């Protein structure tokens, strides 16, 4: 079954659903062949809180690149303790990382966009492919106003890159709405957000932003704005 055959639900109907409604529809239809890919940023902990209220055994996985912030591991543990949920962890291939570091050093990703995308492909994209193997759908915390590369994000998409459905229940949420949910439900979140980290990835590639800067300015700040994707969320053709 391909991603287009997997659902007969009109895209416009799903666009009108709330985030919890979309999550309930998705897990009811696809569990256990659906999982949430979490980097444990602000949006992701909101999705986890919603998922745990709907289906406590919903699958959650993360990509441990080997270069995450300590604060990211801390919030992962707080989430695990708070909800009693299992978190599946996927690491990059050891030999690929060793070869990259031996041949190009430890900061090759700052030398060019090509090198940075090579590092992301090894540390993120390949582990994601393994995590998604056998699934029919996956869930993300993407929002349209996170970056210019995400402005066309739909709540339901056909992910042609990975060959399955992709659900983005927070696609139409604002950052203020995300914070309102986190505070209103006392959801554990990454303490780096309190130090002006708007978007959190690997430690060498993430910094806090200054007042007035774009929300993605703290990611790969040496690159142009329209290049700031790692390959996990390449543009897809939407179903509608």
Protein Blocks (a to p, Z undefined) as FASTA:
>chain_A
ZZklmpccdfklmmmpcfklmmmmmmmmmoccbccddehiaklmmmmmmmmmmmmmbccd
dddehpacfklmmmmmmmmmmnopacddddddfklmmmmmmmnojmlmmmpmklmmmmmm
mmmmmmmmmmmgopabdcdfbdfklpmklmmpcfbdcdfknopacddfklmpcfklmmmm
mmmnopacdfklmnopabdcdfklgccddehiafklmgoklbcfklmcghlagcdddeZZ
